[in-house]
Amino acid sequence: MNRLFHKLLCTLTGLMLATTALAQNPQPPEIAARQYLLIDLSSNQVLAERGADAQADPASLTKLMTAYLTFNAIRDKKLALDQSVSVSLRAWAERKGGGSLMFIDTTMHPTVAELLRGLIVQSGNDAAVALAEAVSGDLDTFVASMNRQAQAWGLKNTQFKNVSGLTEPGHYSSARDVAFVAAKIINEHPEHYALYSLRQYTYNNIKQDNRNMLLGRDPTVDGMKTGYTESAGYCLVTSAMRETPAGPRRLLSVVMGTASKEARANESQKLLNWGWQAWDAVRLFEADKPVTTVQVWKGESKEAKLGAPGALVVTVPKGEGDKIKTTLERTDPLLAPLTAGQQVGTIKITTASGAAIASMPLVVLQPVPLAGFLGRTWDAIRLWVK
């Protein structure tokens, strides 16, 4: 019986089906912040949030986008780490605007590598301007690039007016959008991410400590960025990674609008601790390992191996990993030719009661070429009879 699309239910080897639903998601602790968000980057699941889409002053969290575009320029060979940069009057003028500084002036020629440390470790507004001018020639062009990138990513609650994060009308972001930019840096520029773990940096004989207190308190924390203005309050993006049975697991927290430096560190630590203690990461599939083998019509091979396009990790309430249900939805009949990586359905991960946890494409792992004339004709007859 032909159907364009129907559900094929199957149980994966090694996973136990349960007749009861997963326990209700654990409730996060009370977090003293205007907005917050906790994401497990290993599974790309949001574990907790409040006001995560509210537009707010991001303060120096803005510099995450400044850094991302600079990293892109280095990747694209528009800049080099050892390249010297002239310090403009505009960059030097940041001294008059208040806020954090690297303390560069127009007589200096810092390298891109030095400016990145000034931007990330010292949170220098002057370093942000110098890098923006090095990448784009002038600030307006660079800010336009920041906004184009935000729009390309679909960040609907972000608009930039400057490169440093000083309070300005129309300059805003959200906890979710900030987390998105941070995750892009972690995933796309791992060679530069280590800069966010530096505890201090000295330039021109001026030593400054990284304002992220958790770098010295929690050995699993390896980044990422602080921010403060009177309007924004005290903000912090924190990234932490641990080795687990499911593989490396990274949590990313964002707190915005806390009352003090100590509060942003404490509330971030509270979120991270809860993420580790209340949730488990479960590795379901490995890359290039078949999930199922199905019949193929009109192909040189009569079967096709199907699986996930990459390893799949999901995050579930602690102790509930054995109650996950996996459902495969695929096209039937499956007709050759099939190419490796071709999507032929969807893998859906749910609780036993059907509540969605995650989904990803079901793809062909090995190509199946078209059969010869006789093979195609015979299968066409069989399909017609069927």
N, C-alpha and C positions, 0 to 999 in steps of 0.2 A: 504494500500500500504506500503510494507516494505522498510525501508531505514536504513542503518547502522548508519548513523549520519545525522541529519538535524536540521535546526534552528527552534526553537520555540520562537516566539516573544511575549512578554507579557509586560504589564505595571503594575508596582507595585502600590498597594494602597497607596495613600498619596503623590506620586511623579507625578508631572505635566510634560507632554511631551510638547516640544516646537517645532515649525517649523523652527526656526532660530538657528544658531549655537551659542555656548557660545562666549562671547566677546573674542577677542584676548587676550592671556595671558598678564598680566601687565608686563612692562619692569622694571627690577631692577634699583636701583640708580647706579651711577658711584662709583665703589669701588676701592680705591687706594691700591691694593694688586696684587701681581703677579698671585696668584691663589686664588679662593674662591669657596665656596659651601654653599648653604642653603637648608636644608632638613626639611620637616615636618615629624617628627617621628611618629605622630599619624596616618598618612596615608602612610608613607614610600614613599613620593613623593618629588622629587627634584624640588624646586621652582626657584632656580637661580644657575648658575655656570659659571665659566670661568677658563679654563685650569685645570679643576678638575682632569684630569688623567695624567697631566704632572709630571714626576719624579722630585722631589725636595728634598733638605735637610730638614728633619722634625724637627731638633733640639730636644728640650725636649718633643715634642709631641710623640717621641719614647717611653716615659715613660708610655704612655697609654697601650701599649702592655706589658711592664714590670709589670704594676699593674694588668692587666687582668690575666696573668699567675700566679701571686701571689694569686689573689683571687681564681683562680681555685684550687691551692694547698691547700688553707684554706678550700674550699668546700669539697675537697677530703680527708681532714683530714691528709694531709702530713705536714701541718703547723698548729699552733694554734696562735691566736692573742696574748696570754700572754706568748708565748714561747720566751725565751731569745736567742739572736743571738750573736755569737762571731764576732768581727770586724776584718777582715783580713788585712794584710799589703796591699793587692791589693785595698781594699775599702779605707783604709787610704790614699793611694797614689793618690786618686782622687784630693786631695788638691793641688797637683802639676800641674794638668791638666787644671786648670781654670774652670770657670763655677760655677753653684750654688752648695751649700753644706749644709748638715745638721750639719756638724762639729762633726763627730764621730771619735774616735780613737781606737787603739788596746787595751786600758785599759777598754773600755766600753762594756756593754752587753745590748744593747737596745732590747726591745721586738719587735715582728713583728708589733704590733699595732703602736708603736712609729716610726718604720722605714717607715710604710705606710704613716704616717703623714709627715715625713721628705721627702718622695718621692713626695707626692701629693701637700702639702701646700708649702713646702720650695723648691721643685724641686731638692732635693739633689742628685747629681751624686754619692756620697758615699753611700747614702741610697739605690740607685738602684743596686749598686754592691753587697752590703750586702744582700739584698733580693734575688737577683739572685743566689748567692752562697748558701743561706739558702734553696732555692727551689731545685736547681739542683746539688749542690756540687761544681761546678766551672762555670766560665763565659762562656766558649766555649759551654758547654752542654746547658746552658740556652739560649744563642743566637741561637743555632741550633733549640731549641724548639720554639723560636719566629718565625723563618723562616718556620718551619713546620706548625705552626698554620696559618701563613699568606697564605701559599700554600693551606692548607686545605680549607680556606675560598675563595680561588680564587683571592687573591689580587695580581694582575699581575704587579703592579707598586710599589711594596714594597720589599725591601731587607734590612736586619739588619746586622750590623757588631759589634754593641755594645748595651748596655742596657740603656745608658743614653742619647744618642743623640748628643754626640760630633761629629764634622765633621770628616768624614773618607771616603776614596774612596770606592765606592760600597755601601754606606749606604744611602738609599733614600726611600721615600714614596711619596704619592700624597694626595691631599685634599680629594678625594673620599675614598681612603683607610683609611686615618686617621679617617674620619667620621664613617666608618664602625666599626673600633675598638672601638671608643667612644660609638657608639650605642650598641655594644655588652656588654660593661660594664654597661650601663644604664639598659638594658633589662635583663641581666643574673645575675647581682650582685647588686640589689637595696639595699641590706643591707649594702654595702660598699660605695655606691654612695654618701652618705651624706658627706663623707670626702672631696669631691671636693667643697663643699660650705663653708668650714672653712676659716675664714678671716685671721687667724694668728695661729702660733704654736710656742711654746717655748720648746726647748730641751737644757739641760745642761746650763740653764740660758741665752740662746741666743734666743731672740724673733725675728721671721721673719714674715713679712706680705706675704699673698698670692699675687702673682703678677697679678692676674686677677682683673683688676680695676673695671670691671662691677659688681662684687659681692657687691661693695659698692654703685653703681650708680643705678642699676636696680633691684628692689625687686623680679622680676620674674626670674632673673638669679640665678642658683644654681650650676654652674660649668662652665669650666671644666679644661682646661690646657693651660698654656703658654709655649712658647719656643723662644729661641733666640740663634743664632750664627751669626758670621759675614757673613757666606755664606748663611744662611737661611733667614736672616732678622728677623723681629719680627713677631711671629706667635701666633695664639690664636684659640682654640676650645672653643665655648661657647654654653651652653645648658640653655634653659629657658622654663618654663612651666606656662601656664595660664588655669584657669577653663573657659570653654566655654559652650554654649548650647549643643554642640556635645559631651561634656565630657572634661576631661583633654587633653590639646593640648600642645605638646612639639616641639619646634624648636631647631635645631642644626646647628650652623654655624661654618665654618672653614675659616680662612683667613691666608694666608702664604705669606711671603715676603713683609711685610709692612715696613715703614721707621722708626717707633719709637714705644715705649710702648704706647704712647697716640694714635698713629695712629691705632694700632691693636685694641685698645678698641673702638675707634670712628667708625672704619669701620665695626666692628662686630655689634655694636649697630645699625648702619645704616641698616645693613642687617636684623637684627631681627625686628626692627620697621617696615620695609617694609613688612616683612613676616606677621606680625600681621595685618597691615592696608590694604594691597592689596589683601589678600586671606581670604577665609572662610573655615572652616572645616564643613563638612556635614556628619552626622551619618545616614547611609542608612539602615543597618541591625543590629539586635541584635543577639547574640549567641543563638542557639537553637530555634529561632523563624522561622516558615516556611515562605518561599518566595512564594512557589506554592505547590499545591497538584495535583498529576498526577496519571493516571491509571497504575496499575501493572498487569501483566499477570502471571498466574500459581502460585500465592501467596495466603496465608491464608487471607490476606487483599487485597481488590481490588484497594486500593489507597496507595500512599506513599507521605509523607511530605518531601519536599526538601528545603534546605536552605543553608546558608553560614556556614563554619566551625567555624566562630567566628564573632564578631562584625566587621562591615566594615565602615570605615571612609574615605571619599575622601576630597581632598582640591581643591577648585575651586576659580576662580577670585571672588572677593567680589560682592555679589548681584546676582550671577549666579547659585545659588543652585537649583532653581526651573526649570532649563533647562537641567537637567541631564536625560539621557536616559539609561534604564537598559534592557539588552538583555540576555535571558537565552538560552544557547546552550546545548542540552542534547541528550543522546542516546534514540532512539525509535525503536522498542518497548522496554519497561522496563520489564525485566523478573526477577522473584523471583528465588532464595533467594537473598535478599538484606540485607546488614549489616549496622549498624549505622556507619556513617562516610565514607561510600563508595562513591567515586566520580563517578557521573553519567553525568557530564557536566561541564560547565563553566559559571560563572556570569561575564558579561562584562559591564563595565560602560563607557559610551561615551558621547560626546557632541551630541546635536541633529543632527549635520551633520555627525556624525560617528567617530570623532577624539577620540582615546582611552584615557581614564583617568586612569582606573584601571581594574584589573580582579582578580578573585579568584575562587576556585573550587565550583561547585554546588554538595552538598553531601546529602545523605540520613540521615534524622534526627532520625528516628525510624526504627528498623529492621522489615523486612517483610519475615517471614519463607516461605518455600515451601509448597504449598497446597498438599492435599492428591491426590491419584491416579485419582479419578474421576474429581476433580477440575482441575488438570493439563491436563487431557485428553480433557475436555470440552474447556479449553482455547486454547489448541493446534488446535482443530478443528476450533474455531473462528478465530484464527490467519491465518490458512490456507485459510479460506473463504475470510478473509479480504485482 
